[in-house]
């Protein structure tokens, strides 16, 4: 079994490696899943548009007690249960038009073999020990609880579900040995956990708690839906030790791409401890370098309340996409919520952004710019003029800088600054009035060039965010290539004499 190795930069150009968390197959995808995947997709597309080679990984976590119980409830064997749900999740990835390069399922042999090789290596290195445990266990969260997890009244939080008392032998990973090393590492690498307040939470946890050793097994007699320990077949691997290793197992499955270390793990705030505490220590024990950044996003509410299937307070991403289009959905979640804090979806807010920013803002700008060029100049691009060049350059420079920092919301705001400026320019120059005066022909040419070229620059800047829309703008401009290179956001790309295509509504207005 080949382990991942640190890239030798003298012999290999390391790919930018970005991952999402792998989703647990105990239900259907929801808004939070869509949001995380879209964030990762935008970062991946942005890096590609900078000219970098990118490897984008997403996938499914298919082992564990919850999956075993859900399969039993449906009278299916666990693999059959997982296969059916995996088809739904793969369809979801396709619906979001993600540019992922691989899709991991933890039931795949390539992953299971790597996990077992990792376990054997760590066991041989003395990183595990066997011990008896008596205590409380949350089946729902698949985690052991201690007295300090109790609330003041002695009960456990309902989020743990049913809590049972257990006495059993298990294997433990010597997590506690590395506590001070991890504190020192996070303090020395301020960008390792982002945003900074999540980093501070991790440091607070590490400095105020004694790190307990991690139970890395479950007795096969109680749970058999997992990867067997290679050194003791009476036990299977704890689901998190299995799941986290996917990031390296898939890097090892593509040995010629120089993937590890990962550049970014995109995760939700609920699994920070696993990724910022357990995972770095696991990697250290494995002798592997740490990922460069753990990028932590918040959670969505709907109408100010928790999203909940049981109460019916949900957002179905597929239904929204079917009604409004994929790019409208992508735009709303990226524009509404910065990476980090929690967000609140409202249907009214979605419709408002669609109408004001997409239909009346971007859509209207492109449509009237190209319609006027068709009407007044037969669709032929006039001589170059640089009136909006400085505005376009400012938006391009800002967008590029913000994309490099994964500031997706701010980058969209910068792009829309150019949309607004160009729409104001139409109002200020009034090309429809200029067209009535033959003496103003040259001035009309200048205005039309500035508007048409601004539409081209906007398409290039928008490609990581709204790839379908960016492609449509290029097609309407009569350009054959894809708008997927940020270098092309330089002013003057439209050649005088070029003939544009047919304008069509990018975001048809709806009665809202």
VEXLOSE-64131 format. One line per 3 residues: their letters; for each residue x negated, y negated, z negated of C-alpha. Coordinates in Angstrom, 1 decimal. Each point is the difference from the previous one (the first is absolute). Layout:
# VEXLOSE-64131
A) X,Y,Z  ...
//
This chain:
# VEXLOSE-64131
XXX) 0.0,0.0,0.0  -1.5,-3.3,1.1  0.2,-2.8,-2.5
XXX) 0.3,-3.6,1.1  -3.2,-1.8,-0.2  -0.9,-3.7,-0.2
XXX) -0.3,-1.4,3.5  -3.6,-0.5,1.2  0.4,-3.5,1.6
XXX) -3.2,0.4,2.0  1.5,2.9,1.9  3.7,-0.6,0.0
XXX) 2.4,-3.0,0.2  2.3,0.5,-2.9  3.7,-0.2,0.8
XXX) 2.2,-2.3,-2.0  1.9,2.6,-2.1  3.4,-1.0,-1.4
XXX) 2.5,2.3,-1.8  3.5,-0.3,-1.5  0.9,2.1,-3.1
XXX) 1.4,3.3,1.1  3.8,0.2,-0.7  1.6,2.7,-2.1
XXX) 2.4,2.2,1.9  2.9,0.0,-2.4  2.3,-2.3,2.0
XXX) 0.4,-2.3,2.9  -2.2,-3.1,0.8  1.1,-3.3,-1.3
XXX) -0.9,-3.7,0.2  -3.0,0.3,-2.2  -1.5,2.7,2.2
XXX) 0.6,-2.0,3.1  -1.5,-3.1,-1.5  -3.2,1.8,-1.0
XXX) -0.4,1.6,3.4  0.6,-3.3,1.8  -2.6,-1.8,-2.2
XXX) -2.6,2.7,0.9  1.0,-0.1,3.7  -0.4,-3.8,0.2
XXX) -3.5,0.2,-1.6  -0.9,2.9,2.3  1.2,-1.9,3.1
XXX) -1.7,-3.2,-1.1  -3.3,1.8,-0.5  0.3,1.6,3.5
XXX) 0.8,-3.5,1.4  -3.3,-1.2,-1.5  -1.7,2.7,2.1
XXX) -0.6,2.5,-2.8  0.6,3.7,0.3  2.7,1.0,-2.5
XXX) 1.3,3.2,-1.5  3.4,-0.3,-1.7  1.3,2.9,-2.1
XXX) 3.4,0.6,-1.5  1.8,3.2,-1.0  1.8,2.1,-2.6
XXX) -0.6,1.5,-3.4  1.8,3.3,0.1  -1.0,1.9,-3.2
XXX) 1.2,-0.1,-3.6  2.8,0.9,-2.3  2.5,-2.5,1.3
XXX) -0.3,1.5,3.5  0.2,3.5,-1.3  3.2,-0.9,-2.0
XXX) 1.6,-1.8,2.9  -0.7,2.9,2.3  1.5,2.4,-2.5
XXX) 3.1,-2.2,-0.3  0.5,0.3,3.8  -0.8,3.8,-0.1
XXX) -3.0,-0.5,2.3  -3.6,1.0,-0.3  -2.1,-3.1,-0.7
XXX) -1.8,0.0,3.4  3.2,0.2,1.9  1.4,-2.8,-2.1
XXX) -3.2,-2.1,0.6  0.1,0.7,3.8  3.5,-1.4,0.3
XXX) -0.8,-3.2,-1.9  -3.3,-0.4,1.8  1.9,-0.2,3.3
XXX) 2.1,-2.9,-1.5  -3.1,-1.8,-1.2  -1.8,0.4,3.4
XXX) 3.1,-1.4,1.7  -0.2,-2.9,-2.4  -3.6,-0.7,0.9
XXX) 1.0,0.1,3.7  2.9,-2.4,-0.7  -2.4,-2.5,-1.6
XXX) -2.3,0.4,3.0  -3.0,0.4,-2.2  -3.5,0.3,1.5
XXX) -1.1,2.7,-2.4  -2.8,2.2,1.3  0.9,3.0,-2.2
XXX) 2.8,1.2,-2.2  -1.0,2.2,-2.9  2.2,2.6,-1.6
XXX) -1.5,1.5,-3.2  1.3,3.4,1.0  -2.3,0.1,3.0
XXX) -2.9,2.5,-0.2  -2.6,-2.7,0.8  1.0,-1.9,-3.1
XXX) 0.5,3.0,-2.3  -3.4,1.5,0.9  -1.7,-3.4,-0.7
XXX) 1.7,-0.3,-3.4  -1.1,3.5,-1.0  -3.6,-0.7,1.1
XXX) 0.1,-3.2,-2.0  1.3,1.8,-3.1  -2.6,2.7,0.3
XXX) -2.8,-2.5,0.4  1.2,-2.0,-3.1  0.5,3.1,-2.0
XXX) -3.5,1.2,0.8  -1.3,-3.4,-1.1  1.6,0.4,-3.4
XXX) 2.6,-2.7,0.5  2.9,2.2,-1.2  0.8,1.8,-3.2
XXX) 2.9,2.2,-1.1  2.0,-0.9,-3.1  3.3,0.7,-1.7
XXX) 2.5,-2.8,-0.2  3.1,-0.5,-2.1  2.2,-3.0,0.7
XXX) 2.7,-1.6,2.1  0.4,0.2,3.7  2.1,-2.0,2.5
XXX) 1.1,2.2,2.8  1.2,-2.9,2.0  -3.3,-1.9,-0.1
XXX) -2.1,3.2,-0.2  -2.0,-1.4,-2.8  -0.9,0.8,-3.6
XXX) 1.2,-2.5,-2.6  -1.4,-0.8,-3.4  1.3,-1.6,-3.2
XXX) -1.0,-3.4,1.3  2.3,0.4,2.9  3.0,0.0,-2.3
XXX) 2.1,-3.1,-0.4  0.4,-1.6,-3.5  3.2,2.1,-0.6
XXX) -1.9,3.2,0.6  1.5,0.7,3.4  -1.7,0.1,3.4
XXX) 0.8,-2.5,2.7  2.8,1.4,2.3  -2.3,-0.5,3.0
XXX) -1.8,3.2,-1.2  3.2,2.0,0.4  0.3,3.2,-2.0
XXX) -3.0,0.3,-2.4  -0.8,3.5,-1.2  -2.5,1.3,-2.6
XXX) -2.7,2.3,1.5  -2.8,2.1,-1.3  -2.3,1.3,2.8
XXX) -3.6,0.4,1.1  -1.3,-2.3,2.8  -3.1,-1.3,1.6
XXX) -1.2,-3.6,-0.7  -2.2,-2.4,1.9  -2.5,-2.0,-2.1
XXX) 1.5,-3.3,0.8  -1.0,-1.7,-3.3  -3.7,0.3,0.7
XXX) 0.2,-2.6,2.7  2.1,-2.7,-1.7  -2.8,-2.6,-0.6
XXX) -1.4,0.7,3.5  3.3,-0.8,1.6  0.5,-3.2,-2.1
XXX) -3.5,-1.1,1.1  0.7,0.8,3.7  3.3,-1.9,0.1
XXX) -1.6,-3.0,-1.7  -2.9,0.1,2.5  2.4,0.3,3.0
XXX) 2.7,-2.5,-0.4  1.7,0.9,3.3  0.3,3.7,-0.8
XXX) 3.5,-0.4,-1.3  2.1,-2.8,1.7  1.8,-2.2,-0.8
XXX) -2.1,-1.2,-3.0  2.8,0.4,-2.5  0.3,3.7,0.8
XXX) -3.8,0.2,-0.6  0.5,-1.7,-3.3  2.7,2.5,-1.0
XXX) -2.3,2.9,0.8  -2.8,-1.6,-2.0  2.4,-0.6,-2.9
XXX) 1.1,3.6,0.0  -3.6,1.3,0.1  -1.2,-2.4,-2.8
XXX) 2.9,0.6,-2.3  0.5,3.8,0.3  -2.2,3.0,-0.4
XXX) 0.1,1.8,3.3  1.2,3.6,-0.6  -1.2,2.9,2.1
XXX) 2.3,0.8,2.9  1.9,3.2,0.1  -0.7,1.3,3.6
XXX) 2.0,3.2,0.0  3.4,1.5,-0.6  0.6,3.7,-0.9
XXX) 1.2,1.9,3.1  2.5,1.8,-2.3  1.8,-3.4,-0.4
XXX) -0.8,-1.6,3.3  -1.2,2.0,3.0  0.6,-2.7,2.7
XXX) -3.5,-1.4,0.1  -3.6,0.7,1.1  -1.4,2.9,-2.0
XXX) -3.2,-0.8,-2.0  -2.8,1.8,1.8  -1.6,1.1,-3.3
XXX) 3.2,1.1,-1.8  3.0,1.3,2.1  2.3,-0.3,-3.1
XXX) 0.1,-3.7,0.5  0.9,-2.5,2.8  -1.4,-3.5,0.4
XXX) 1.7,-3.0,-1.6  1.9,-1.8,2.7  -1.9,-3.3,-0.4
XXX) -3.4,1.7,0.2  1.2,1.6,3.2  1.6,-3.2,1.4
XXX) -2.8,-2.4,-0.6  -2.5,2.2,1.8  1.9,-0.4,3.3
XXX) -2.0,-3.2,0.7  -3.2,2.0,0.1  1.4,3.3,1.3
XXX) 1.1,-1.8,3.2  -3.3,-1.9,0.2  -1.7,3.4,0.0
XXX) 2.4,1.3,2.6  -1.4,-2.7,2.4  -3.7,0.4,-0.7
XXX) -1.3,-2.0,3.0  2.0,-3.2,-0.7  -2.0,-1.1,-3.1
XXX) 3.1,-0.8,-2.0  -1.0,0.1,-3.6  0.1,-2.1,-2.1
XXX) 3.4,-1.3,0.7  0.2,-3.7,0.5  3.5,-0.5,-1.4
XXX) 2.5,2.2,-1.9  3.4,-1.7,0.2  2.1,1.0,-3.0
XXX) 3.0,-1.0,-2.1  -0.5,-1.5,-3.5  1.5,3.2,-1.7
XXX) -3.0,2.1,1.0  -2.9,-2.4,-0.8  -1.3,2.2,-2.9
XXX) -0.3,3.0,2.2  -1.9,-1.9,2.7  -2.0,-2.5,-2.0
XXX) -0.9,2.3,-3.0  0.3,3.7,0.9  -1.1,-0.2,3.6
XXX) -3.2,-2.0,-0.5  -1.1,2.4,-2.7  0.9,3.0,2.1
XXX) -2.1,-1.4,2.9  -2.9,-0.7,-2.3  0.1,3.6,-1.2
XXX) 0.2,1.2,3.6  -3.1,-2.1,0.8  1.8,-2.2,2.5
XXX) 0.0,-3.8,0.3  3.2,-1.9,-1.1  2.5,-1.5,2.4
XXX) -0.6,-3.7,0.6  3.4,-1.2,-1.1  3.2,1.1,-1.5
XXX) 2.7,-2.4,1.3  3.0,0.0,-2.3  3.5,-1.2,1.1
XXX) 3.1,-0.6,-2.1  3.5,1.4,0.1  3.1,-1.1,1.7
XXX) 3.3,-0.8,-1.6  3.3,-0.6,1.8  2.2,-2.9,-1.1
XXX) -2.1,-0.4,-3.2  0.7,3.6,-1.1  -2.0,3.2,0.1
XXX) 0.3,2.0,3.2  1.9,3.1,-0.9  1.6,2.8,2.0
XXX) 2.3,0.8,-2.8  1.5,-3.5,-0.3  0.1,-0.4,3.8
XXX) -2.3,-3.1,-0.2  -2.2,1.0,2.9  -1.6,-1.3,3.2
XXX) -0.1,2.6,2.8  -3.0,-1.1,2.2  1.2,2.2,2.9
XXX) 3.5,-1.6,0.0  -1.6,-3.5,-0.1  -2.3,0.9,2.9
XXX) 2.8,1.5,2.0  2.1,-3.2,-0.4  -2.7,-2.7,0.1
XXX) -3.0,1.5,1.6  -3.3,1.2,-1.4  -1.9,-3.3,0.2
XXX) 2.8,-1.9,-1.8  -0.4,2.5,-2.9  -3.8,-0.2,0.0
XXX) 0.2,-3.8,0.1  2.4,-0.2,-3.0  -1.9,2.3,-2.4
XXX) -3.4,-1.6,0.9  1.2,-3.6,-0.1  2.2,0.4,-3.1
XXX) -2.5,1.8,-2.2  -3.7,-0.6,-0.5  -2.2,3.1,-0.9
XXX) 0.1,0.1,-3.8  3.2,-1.3,-1.6  3.4,1.5,0.0
XXX) 2.5,-1.1,2.7  3.8,-0.3,0.3  1.8,1.1,3.2
XXX) 3.3,-1.8,0.7  2.0,0.6,3.2  0.7,-3.7,0.1
XXX) -3.7,-0.8,-0.2  -0.8,2.5,2.8  2.7,-1.5,2.3
XXX) -1.2,-3.5,-0.8  -3.6,0.7,0.8  1.1,1.8,3.2
XXX) 2.0,-2.9,1.2  -2.3,-2.9,-1.1  -3.5,1.4,0.6
XXX) 0.4,2.7,2.6  3.0,-1.0,2.2  -0.1,-3.8,-0.4
XXX) -3.8,-0.2,-0.6  -2.1,2.3,2.0  2.7,1.4,2.3
XXX) 1.3,-3.4,1.0  -3.6,-1.4,0.5  -1.0,2.8,2.4
XXX) 3.4,0.0,1.8  0.2,-3.7,0.7  -3.7,-0.3,0.8
XXX) 0.1,2.7,2.7  3.5,-1.0,1.2  -1.2,-3.6,0.6
XXX) -3.2,1.2,1.8  2.2,2.2,2.3  2.5,-2.8,0.6
XXX) -2.4,-2.9,0.6  -3.1,1.8,1.4  1.3,3.3,1.4
XXX) -1.7,1.8,-2.8  -3.5,-1.1,1.1  -2.4,-1.1,-2.7
XXX) -1.2,-3.6,0.6  -3.5,-1.4,-0.7  -1.5,0.4,-3.4
XXX) 0.8,-2.5,-2.7  -1.3,0.0,-3.6  2.6,-1.9,-1.9
XXX) 0.9,2.8,-2.4  -3.5,1.7,0.2  -1.0,-1.3,-3.5
XXX) 3.3,1.2,-1.6  -0.4,3.4,1.6  -3.7,0.2,-1.0
XXX) 0.9,-0.9,-3.6  2.7,2.7,-0.1  -2.3,2.6,1.6
XXX) -2.9,-0.8,-2.4  2.3,0.1,-3.1  1.7,3.2,1.1
XXX) -3.3,1.8,0.7  -1.4,-1.1,-3.4  3.2,1.0,-1.8
XXX) 0.2,3.4,1.7  -3.6,0.8,-1.1  1.2,-0.6,-3.6
XXX) 3.2,2.1,0.5  2.0,-3.2,-0.6  2.8,1.1,2.3
XXX) 2.8,-2.3,-1.2  -2.3,-3.1,0.1  -1.1,1.0,3.5
XXX) 3.6,0.2,1.2  0.6,-3.5,-1.5  -3.0,-1.3,1.9
XXX) 1.3,1.5,3.3  3.5,-1.5,-0.7  -1.7,-3.4,-0.5
XXX) -1.0,0.2,3.7  3.5,1.1,1.0  1.5,-3.0,-1.8
XXX) -2.6,-2.4,1.5  0.7,1.2,3.5  3.8,-0.3,-0.5
XXX) -0.5,-3.6,-1.3  -2.2,-0.6,3.1  2.9,0.9,2.2
XXX) 2.2,-2.5,-1.8  -2.6,-2.7,0.1  -1.0,0.3,3.6
XXX) 3.6,0.8,1.4  -1.1,1.9,3.1  3.6,0.2,1.2
XXX) -0.1,-3.8,0.3  -3.4,-0.1,1.6  1.3,2.4,2.7
XXX) 2.5,-2.6,1.1  -2.8,-2.6,0.8  -2.3,0.9,2.9
XXX) -2.5,-2.5,-1.3  -0.4,2.1,-3.1  -1.0,3.2,1.9
XXX) -3.5,0.2,-1.4  1.2,-0.6,-3.6  2.5,2.8,0.5
XXX) -2.8,2.3,1.2  -2.0,-0.8,-3.2  3.0,0.7,-2.3
XXX) 0.9,3.3,1.8  -3.6,1.2,-0.1  -0.3,-0.7,-3.8
XXX) 3.3,1.8,-0.7  -0.8,3.0,2.1  -3.5,0.4,-1.3
XXX) 1.2,-0.4,-3.6  2.4,2.9,0.7  -2.9,2.1,1.2
XXX) -2.2,-0.8,-3.1  3.0,0.8,-2.3  0.4,3.4,1.6
XXX) -3.6,0.8,-0.8  0.3,-1.2,-3.6  3.2,1.9,-0.5
XXX) -1.1,3.4,1.4  -1.1,1.5,-3.4  3.4,-1.1,-1.6
XXX) 2.6,0.3,2.8  -1.7,2.1,2.7  3.2,0.6,2.0
XXX) 0.8,-3.7,0.2  -3.6,-0.9,0.9  0.1,2.5,2.8
XXX) 3.3,-1.5,1.3  -1.4,-3.5,0.0  -3.0,1.2,2.0
XXX) 2.3,1.7,2.4  2.1,-3.1,0.4  -3.2,-2.0,0.6
XXX) -0.8,2.5,2.9  -3.1,1.2,-1.8  -0.9,3.7,0.5
XXX) -2.3,0.5,-2.9  1.0,0.5,-3.7  -0.3,-2.9,-2.4
XXX) -2.1,2.1,-2.3  -3.3,-1.8,-0.2  -0.2,-3.0,-2.3
XXX) -2.8,-1.5,2.1  2.7,-0.7,2.6  1.5,-2.6,-2.3
XXX) -2.4,-2.5,1.4  1.7,-2.9,1.8  0.0,0.0,3.8
XXX) 0.6,3.7,0.8  2.9,-0.7,2.4  -1.5,-0.8,3.4
XXX) 1.6,-2.8,2.1  1.9,1.5,2.9  0.9,3.1,-2.0
XXX) 3.7,1.0,0.4  2.0,0.9,-3.1  2.7,2.7,-0.2
XXX) 3.6,-0.3,-0.9  1.0,-1.5,-3.4  2.3,2.0,-2.2
XXX) 1.3,-0.4,-3.5  -2.5,1.5,-2.5  2.4,-0.2,-3.0
XXX) 3.6,-0.2,1.3  2.1,-2.2,-2.2  2.5,1.9,-2.1
XX) 3.2,-1.2,-1.7  -1.3,-0.1,-3.6
//
